[in-house]
């Protein structure tokens, strides 16, 4: 009987809050405030919160939470003021709070905030690619980069330089990457980097060097190759390699590596780093959703997402649909379990193109997921030479590094056409090199993509 009484109170609260919030909306809500604090110096962990979509606005949701054991932590969708993160009070489980809130009039959806992970790969680097030793500088569209980076096999396999030269494109839009951040001082990336945003700390900038607890490193001029995680090796000194060994830093450098691949393909595109992931490779879904809305509202043309989740999300789907409705092309990695399985966001095919990995022989990488449910096409993803923090370079493997090849190509397509929708980009990305069943439309060929046949 007590339970039924409590539900009745909730329903009354919902009915009362809706008209009150409707009267208060006109300009009082702003962009939403955050309870994390802009001066935080350490990233947040899993929130234990609930993602809510509501018609009540911030004021109305505050009133609902006042009566239902929760507090509004932050707005997730910018100026739209419909999606929020709320946190339960007094030990209330998030899953229970979801059920409570779904009974309130004016609450359209509620789901538990979950953790997303940067996919890991088995150890794939047994011998270092020659590109890590080809360190002499070359000019690459106005910046000095390593020869081994600009001329690596993956770039040749996808006919990158042929496409850039034939169509006179090198990137003209903004490519956002939702990731661990970036080395903001890397010489190859700095000229095209935008400030970005750190959602783990709620502050401008997206430096992943902040995850090293104040450690500062300058550009390494006498580095030796060192393995820094399961699937990458970088030119580092021994002290740096030792510092980055272990799970707290298992994904450190990932964002800089992914940005380097985008820059290789679209070297004059602006890069928007959005730090939603910590150095251990984990992110709150709520921060990823915030990052998607931020990218769209800050004029991104392409969003790269080199991560996956095993569970779907209504609000992630809604955020991606919002992006595609604003002509933002969304690309995601297909995952590294080596299975025909569903992972998200790659499986959200109405708004995302999922990318699998191939080796230099146009074979599916053993670690790469496959299957029509997550793979739209494939791209090279083994021993990719790319940028790494401290101004150096790394070799990395995984579908994480296949996805940015396609994201960069989408920006070249935007450069060529001037305006591109998700469906137009996906149509262009069907003109690829066949590499076998369960690999979508085949391995990326940038020339064929831009040529349309």
C-alpha positions as CSV (number, residue, x, y, z in Angstrom):
1,X,0.0,0.0,0.0
2,X,2.9,2.3,0.8
3,X,4.4,1.7,-2.7
4,X,1.1,2.7,-4.4
5,X,0.9,5.9,-2.4
6,X,4.5,6.8,-3.4
7,X,3.7,6.3,-7.1
8,X,0.6,8.5,-6.8
9,X,2.8,11.3,-5.3
10,X,5.2,10.9,-8.2
11,X,2.4,11.3,-10.7
12,X,1.0,14.3,-9.0
13,X,4.5,15.9,-8.9
14,X,4.9,15.3,-12.6
15,X,1.6,16.8,-13.5
16,X,2.3,19.8,-11.3
17,X,5.8,20.4,-12.6
18,X,4.9,20.5,-16.3
19,X,2.9,23.8,-16.4
20,X,5.2,25.5,-13.9
21,X,8.3,24.7,-16.0
22,X,6.5,25.9,-19.2
23,X,6.0,29.3,-17.6
24,X,9.6,29.6,-16.4
25,X,11.4,28.4,-19.5
26,X,11.8,31.6,-21.6
27,X,15.5,32.4,-21.0
28,X,15.9,31.2,-17.4
29,X,17.5,27.9,-18.3
30,X,20.4,29.0,-20.4
31,X,22.7,26.2,-21.4
32,X,22.4,24.2,-18.2
33,X,24.9,24.2,-15.4
34,X,27.2,21.5,-14.2
35,X,27.8,20.1,-10.7
36,X,31.3,18.9,-11.6
37,X,32.9,22.3,-11.4
38,X,35.0,23.9,-14.1
39,X,38.2,24.0,-11.9
40,X,38.4,20.3,-11.4
41,X,41.9,18.9,-11.9
42,X,41.1,15.2,-12.1
43,X,38.6,13.4,-14.4
44,X,35.3,12.0,-13.1
45,X,34.6,8.3,-12.9
46,X,31.4,6.5,-13.8
47,X,28.6,8.8,-12.7
48,X,26.1,6.3,-11.2
49,X,23.5,8.6,-12.7
50,X,20.5,8.5,-15.0
51,X,20.2,10.1,-18.4
52,X,16.8,11.8,-18.8
53,X,14.9,13.4,-21.7
54,X,12.2,15.7,-20.5
55,X,9.8,18.4,-21.7
56,X,10.0,20.1,-18.3
57,X,13.3,21.9,-18.8
58,X,15.9,22.3,-16.1
59,X,13.6,24.1,-13.6
60,X,10.8,21.5,-14.0
61,X,13.3,18.7,-13.7
62,X,14.8,20.2,-10.5
63,X,11.3,20.2,-9.0
64,X,10.7,16.6,-10.0
65,X,14.0,15.6,-8.4
66,X,13.2,17.5,-5.3
67,X,10.3,15.2,-4.7
68,X,11.8,12.0,-6.1
69,X,15.2,11.6,-4.5
70,X,17.6,12.9,-7.2
71,X,19.5,16.0,-8.2
72,X,20.2,17.4,-11.7
73,X,23.9,17.2,-12.4
74,X,24.2,18.8,-15.8
75,X,22.6,19.5,-19.2
76,X,23.8,17.1,-22.0
77,X,22.4,18.6,-25.2
78,X,23.6,22.2,-25.0
79,X,21.0,24.9,-25.6
80,X,18.2,22.4,-26.4
81,X,17.6,21.8,-22.7
82,X,15.9,18.5,-23.1
83,X,18.5,16.0,-22.1
84,X,20.1,15.9,-18.6
85,X,22.1,13.8,-16.3
86,X,20.5,13.3,-12.9
87,X,22.0,11.5,-9.8
88,X,20.1,9.6,-7.2
89,X,20.3,10.5,-3.5
90,X,20.3,8.6,-0.3
91,X,21.5,5.3,-1.8
92,X,18.8,5.0,-4.4
93,X,19.9,2.7,-7.1
94,X,20.1,4.3,-10.6
95,X,18.0,1.5,-12.0
96,X,15.3,2.1,-9.5
97,X,15.4,5.8,-10.2
98,X,14.8,5.1,-13.9
99,X,11.6,3.3,-13.1
100,X,10.5,6.1,-10.8
101,X,11.2,8.8,-13.3
102,X,9.5,7.0,-16.2
103,X,6.2,7.3,-14.3
104,X,6.4,11.1,-14.2
105,X,4.4,13.1,-16.7
106,X,6.8,15.2,-18.9
107,X,9.7,12.7,-18.6
108,X,10.0,11.2,-22.1
109,X,12.9,8.8,-21.5
110,X,15.2,7.7,-18.7
111,X,18.2,5.3,-18.8
112,X,21.1,4.4,-16.6
113,X,24.3,6.1,-17.5
114,X,26.7,3.4,-18.7
115,X,30.5,3.0,-19.3
116,X,31.9,2.9,-22.9
117,X,35.3,1.5,-23.6
118,X,38.0,2.1,-26.2
119,X,38.4,-1.4,-27.8
120,X,41.5,-3.3,-27.0
121,X,43.3,-5.6,-29.4
122,X,45.5,-8.6,-28.9
123,X,49.2,-8.0,-29.2
124,X,49.7,-7.5,-32.9
125,X,53.0,-5.7,-33.1
126,X,55.8,-8.3,-33.1
127,X,58.1,-6.4,-35.4
128,X,58.1,-2.6,-35.7
129,X,57.2,-1.1,-39.1
130,X,60.0,0.6,-40.9
131,X,58.0,3.8,-40.8
132,X,59.0,4.3,-37.2
133,X,62.6,4.4,-38.2
134,X,62.1,6.7,-41.2
135,X,62.3,9.8,-39.1
136,X,63.6,12.4,-41.6
137,X,61.3,15.4,-41.9
138,X,59.2,16.0,-45.0
139,X,56.7,18.8,-45.7
140,X,53.2,17.5,-45.6
141,X,50.7,20.3,-46.6
142,X,52.5,22.9,-44.7
143,X,53.7,21.0,-41.7
144,X,56.9,19.0,-41.0
145,X,56.2,15.3,-40.4
146,X,58.1,12.0,-40.5
147,X,58.6,10.5,-43.9
148,X,57.5,7.1,-42.5
149,X,54.2,8.7,-41.5
150,X,53.4,10.4,-44.8
151,X,54.5,7.5,-47.0
152,X,53.3,4.5,-45.0
153,X,51.8,1.4,-46.8
154,X,48.3,2.1,-45.5
155,X,48.2,5.5,-47.3
156,X,49.3,3.8,-50.5
157,X,46.8,1.0,-50.2
158,X,43.9,3.3,-50.0
159,X,45.2,5.5,-53.0
160,X,45.3,8.5,-50.7
161,X,47.8,10.7,-52.6
162,X,46.3,9.9,-55.9
163,X,42.9,11.0,-54.7
164,X,44.2,14.2,-53.0
165,X,46.0,15.1,-56.2
166,X,43.4,14.1,-58.8
167,X,40.6,15.9,-57.0
168,X,42.6,18.7,-55.5
169,X,41.3,18.1,-52.0
170,X,43.1,18.0,-48.7
171,X,40.3,18.7,-46.2
172,X,38.2,21.9,-45.6
173,X,35.8,21.1,-42.8
174,X,35.9,20.3,-39.1
175,X,36.5,16.7,-38.0
176,X,35.6,16.0,-34.3
177,X,37.1,13.0,-32.5
178,X,35.5,11.8,-29.3
179,X,38.4,10.2,-27.5
180,X,41.1,10.5,-24.8
181,X,42.0,14.0,-26.0
182,X,45.2,15.0,-27.9
183,X,48.7,16.3,-27.4
184,X,47.9,20.0,-28.2
185,X,51.5,20.8,-28.9
186,X,52.3,18.0,-31.4
187,X,54.1,19.7,-34.3
188,X,52.2,17.8,-37.0
189,X,48.7,18.6,-35.5
190,X,49.1,21.9,-33.8
191,X,48.5,24.1,-36.9
192,X,45.0,22.5,-37.5
193,X,43.9,21.8,-33.9
194,X,40.9,23.6,-32.4
195,X,40.8,24.1,-28.7
196,X,38.2,21.4,-28.1
197,X,36.6,20.5,-24.8
198,X,37.4,18.2,-21.8
199,X,34.1,16.7,-20.6
200,X,35.9,14.7,-17.9
201,X,36.9,17.9,-16.2
202,X,34.3,20.4,-17.6
203,X,36.9,22.8,-19.0
204,X,38.0,24.1,-22.3
205,X,40.9,22.3,-24.1
206,X,41.3,18.6,-24.5
207,X,44.9,17.8,-23.6
208,X,45.4,14.2,-22.7
209,X,48.7,15.1,-21.0
210,X,46.7,16.3,-18.0
211,X,46.0,12.6,-17.3
212,X,49.6,12.2,-16.3
213,X,49.2,13.9,-13.0
214,X,51.3,16.9,-13.9
215,X,54.0,15.1,-15.8
216,X,55.5,17.3,-18.5
217,X,57.5,16.1,-21.4
218,X,59.0,18.0,-24.3
219,X,59.5,16.7,-27.8
220,X,61.7,13.6,-27.7
221,X,64.7,14.0,-30.0
222,X,66.6,10.8,-29.0
223,X,63.8,8.3,-28.4
224,X,63.9,4.6,-28.9
225,X,61.0,2.3,-29.8
226,X,59.1,1.1,-26.8
227,X,55.8,-0.8,-26.4
228,X,53.3,1.3,-24.6
229,X,50.3,-1.0,-24.6
230,X,49.1,-4.2,-26.2
231,X,48.6,-2.8,-29.6
232,X,51.0,0.1,-30.1
233,X,54.7,1.0,-30.0
234,X,56.0,4.6,-29.9
235,X,59.3,6.4,-30.0
236,X,59.7,7.0,-26.3
237,X,62.5,7.2,-23.8
238,X,62.6,4.4,-21.2
239,X,61.2,6.6,-18.4
240,X,58.2,7.6,-20.4
241,X,57.6,4.0,-21.4
242,X,57.7,2.8,-17.8
243,X,55.4,5.5,-16.7
244,X,52.8,4.5,-19.2
245,X,52.9,0.8,-18.4
246,X,49.8,-0.5,-16.7
247,X,46.0,-0.2,-16.7
248,X,45.7,3.4,-15.5
249,X,47.3,4.4,-18.8
250,X,46.2,1.6,-21.1
251,X,44.6,4.1,-23.5
252,X,46.9,7.0,-23.1
253,X,47.8,8.5,-26.5
254,X,44.8,6.9,-28.2
255,X,43.3,10.3,-29.1
256,X,46.5,11.7,-30.5
257,X,47.0,8.5,-32.5
258,X,43.5,8.7,-34.0
259,X,43.9,12.4,-34.7
260,X,47.1,11.6,-36.6
261,X,45.3,9.2,-38.9
262,X,42.5,11.8,-39.7
263,X,45.3,14.4,-40.3
264,X,47.1,12.0,-42.7
265,X,44.0,11.7,-44.8
266,X,42.6,15.3,-44.6
267,X,45.7,17.4,-43.6
268,X,44.1,20.8,-44.0
269,X,40.9,19.9,-42.2
270,X,40.4,21.5,-38.7
271,X,40.5,18.9,-35.9
272,X,38.2,19.2,-32.9
273,X,39.3,17.1,-30.0
274,X,36.6,16.2,-27.6
275,X,37.9,14.4,-24.5
276,X,35.2,12.1,-23.0
277,X,37.6,9.2,-22.2
278,X,40.1,8.8,-19.5
279,X,43.6,7.4,-19.9
280,X,42.3,4.0,-18.8
281,X,40.0,3.9,-21.9
282,X,36.7,4.4,-20.1
283,X,34.1,7.1,-20.6
284,X,30.6,7.8,-19.3
285,X,27.9,7.6,-21.9
286,X,26.6,10.9,-20.7
287,X,29.9,12.6,-21.6
288,X,29.8,10.9,-25.1
289,X,26.3,12.3,-25.6
290,X,27.5,15.7,-24.5
291,X,30.3,15.5,-26.9
292,X,28.1,14.7,-29.9
293,X,25.8,17.6,-29.2
294,X,28.9,19.8,-28.7
295,X,30.4,18.7,-32.0
296,X,27.2,19.5,-33.9
297,X,26.7,22.9,-32.2
298,X,30.3,23.8,-32.9
299,X,30.0,23.2,-36.6
300,X,31.7,19.8,-37.0
301,X,31.2,18.2,-40.4
302,X,32.4,14.7,-39.4
303,X,32.4,12.9,-36.0
304,X,34.8,10.0,-35.5
305,X,34.0,7.5,-32.7
306,X,36.8,4.9,-32.1
307,X,35.0,3.1,-29.2
308,X,32.2,0.7,-28.6
309,X,29.6,-0.5,-26.2
310,X,27.8,-3.8,-26.0
311,X,24.5,-2.3,-24.9
312,X,22.4,0.1,-27.0
313,X,21.2,3.5,-25.8
314,X,18.1,5.4,-26.8
315,X,19.8,8.8,-26.0
316,X,23.0,7.9,-27.9
317,X,20.8,7.0,-30.9
318,X,18.9,10.3,-30.5
319,X,22.1,12.3,-30.3
320,X,23.4,10.6,-33.5
321,X,20.2,11.2,-35.3
322,X,20.4,14.9,-34.2
323,X,23.9,14.9,-35.8
324,X,22.9,13.4,-39.1
325,X,19.8,15.7,-39.3
326,X,22.3,18.6,-39.2
327,X,24.4,17.1,-42.0
328,X,27.1,15.7,-39.8
329,X,28.7,12.4,-41.0
330,X,29.3,9.9,-38.2
331,X,31.9,7.2,-38.4
332,X,32.6,4.5,-35.7
333,X,34.9,1.5,-35.2
334,X,33.4,-2.0,-35.5
335,X,35.2,-3.4,-32.5
336,X,38.2,-5.7,-31.8
337,X,36.7,-9.0,-30.6
338,X,37.2,-10.8,-33.9
339,X,33.5,-11.8,-33.9
340,X,30.3,-11.3,-35.8
341,X,28.7,-9.4,-33.0
342,X,26.7,-6.2,-32.4
343,X,28.4,-3.2,-30.8
344,X,27.3,0.3,-30.6
345,X,27.5,2.9,-32.1
346,X,28.6,1.0,-35.2
347,X,25.4,-1.0,-35.2
348,X,23.3,2.2,-35.4
349,X,23.5,2.1,-39.2
350,X,20.8,4.7,-39.9
351,X,23.2,7.3,-38.6
352,X,26.6,5.7,-38.4
353,X,29.0,4.0,-40.8
354,X,30.9,1.2,-39.0
355,X,34.5,0.4,-40.0
356,X,36.3,-2.9,-39.8
357,X,40.1,-3.5,-40.1
358,X,42.2,-5.0,-42.8
359,X,45.9,-5.8,-43.0
360,X,48.3,-4.7,-45.8
361,X,47.3,-7.8,-47.8
362,X,43.6,-6.8,-47.9
363,X,42.6,-9.5,-45.5
364,X,40.4,-9.1,-42.5
365,X,42.5,-8.4,-39.4
366,X,42.1,-11.4,-37.0
367,X,41.0,-9.1,-34.2
368,X,38.4,-7.2,-36.3
369,X,34.7,-7.7,-35.8
370,X,32.8,-8.4,-39.0
371,X,29.2,-8.8,-40.3
372,X,26.6,-6.7,-41.9
373,X,25.2,-5.5,-38.6
374,X,28.2,-3.4,-37.7
375,X,30.4,-3.1,-40.8
376,X,29.7,-0.7,-43.6
377,X,33.3,-0.9,-45.0
378,X,36.8,-1.6,-43.9
379,X,40.1,0.2,-43.8
380,X,43.7,-0.6,-42.9
381,X,44.1,-1.1,-39.2
382,X,47.4,-2.9,-38.6
383,X,50.7,-1.2,-37.6
384,X,49.5,2.2,-38.7
385,X,52.2,4.9,-38.2
386,X,50.7,7.9,-36.6
387,X,51.2,10.8,-34.2
388,X,51.8,10.2,-30.4
389,X,52.1,12.5,-27.4
390,X,55.3,14.3,-26.6
391,X,55.7,15.2,-30.3
392,X,56.7,11.8,-31.4
393,X,55.1,8.9,-33.5
394,X,53.7,5.5,-32.8
395,X,52.6,2.3,-34.6
396,X,49.2,1.2,-33.6
397,X,46.7,-1.5,-34.5
398,X,42.9,-1.9,-34.1
399,X,39.6,-0.8,-35.7
400,X,40.2,2.4,-33.7
401,X,42.7,3.3,-36.4
402,X,40.6,2.1,-39.4
403,X,37.7,4.4,-38.5
404,X,39.7,7.7,-38.8
405,X,40.8,6.7,-42.3
406,X,37.1,6.8,-43.2
407,X,36.4,9.9,-41.2
408,X,39.2,11.8,-43.0
409,X,37.8,10.5,-46.3
410,X,34.4,11.8,-45.4
411,X,35.9,15.3,-44.9
412,X,37.6,15.1,-48.3
413,X,34.2,14.3,-49.8
414,X,32.9,17.3,-48.0
415,X,35.8,19.3,-49.4
416,X,34.8,18.1,-52.9
417,X,31.1,18.5,-52.7
418,X,30.7,21.5,-50.3
419,X,27.8,19.8,-48.4
420,X,27.3,16.2,-47.4
421,X,24.7,14.2,-45.6
422,X,25.1,10.8,-43.9
423,X,23.3,9.0,-46.7
424,X,25.4,10.7,-49.4
425,X,28.6,9.9,-47.6
426,X,27.5,6.3,-47.1
427,X,26.6,6.0,-50.7
428,X,30.0,7.3,-51.8
429,X,31.6,4.8,-49.4
430,X,30.1,1.8,-51.3
431,X,32.7,2.2,-54.1
432,X,35.4,0.2,-52.4
433,X,37.8,-2.8,-53.0
434,X,36.1,-6.1,-52.3
435,X,37.9,-8.1,-49.6
436,X,35.5,-10.9,-48.9
437,X,32.2,-11.6,-47.2
438,X,31.0,-9.9,-44.0
439,X,33.2,-6.9,-44.6
440,X,30.6,-4.5,-45.9
441,X,31.3,-2.8,-49.2
442,X,35.0,-3.6,-49.0
443,X,38.3,-1.9,-48.1
444,X,38.4,1.9,-48.4
445,X,39.7,3.3,-51.7
446,X,39.7,7.1,-51.4
447,X,40.0,7.7,-55.2
448,X,37.0,5.4,-55.9
449,X,35.0,7.1,-53.1
450,X,35.6,10.6,-54.4
451,X,35.2,9.5,-58.0
452,X,31.8,7.8,-57.3
453,X,32.6,4.6,-59.1
